[in-house]
Amino acid sequence: MDIRVSLNSAMVIAVVAVELMNMLWYSAGPSWARRIAQRLFPTTIVCDIGLVLLLQILIDSTFVRVSTWLDVVKVAVILTLVYFCLEAPHFVSNSNTFLYFLIHSMHKFCMIFVMLFCIVNFNYIYVLI
């Protein structure tokens, strides 16, 4: 299996867009953001870049074809459910922690959706350097 990854402008737009979404998600002062530890900006950017690269590899593979926003929603839901099923046993112990983790998982869905949406829809933008 040969994996080739090349940086394009859609990936840069995806990282910027997801970071803007994260700032809006956590800056509104919602009750679910009070329990989350401080986010370190350099670590966040590195992880966003890693996630964009992994999502680009996923949609470039022959297993997943993503071309419309409905395909983006389907892939985002599937990946969020994988995250939920892997991590819920570590966090959920009662109804309060379930609600907290459900909202946390919704944030992961939004992140994946925004990244995939940007990768798919801004693929035609080229930056001349």
C-alpha positions, 0 to 999 in steps of 0.5 A: 500500500502506497500512501502519498500525502501532499499539502494543499490549500484545502488542508490549510483552510481545514486547519484554520476553519476547525481552529476557529470553530474550536475557539467559538465552541469554547469561548462562549462559556458553556457549562461543558467547557468548564470541566475541560483542561486548558487547551495548549495552542501549539499542541492543538495546531499539531493535532489538527494538522495530524487529523487533517492528514489522516482524513485526507489519507482516508478520503484518498483511499479506495475504501471511502468516497466522499464527494458531497456534504451528505457523504461528509456527514456520514463519514463524520458520524461513523468516525464519531461513533468509533471515537464514542465507542472506544472512549465512553467506557473510560469516562461514562459512569452515570447520567451526568458523565454520559451527557458531558461525554455526549457533548464532548463527542458532538464537538468531535463530530463538528471538528471532523465535519468541518475538516472534511467539508473544507477538504472536499469543497475547497479542493479546487483552490490553489495557492501560487508560491 
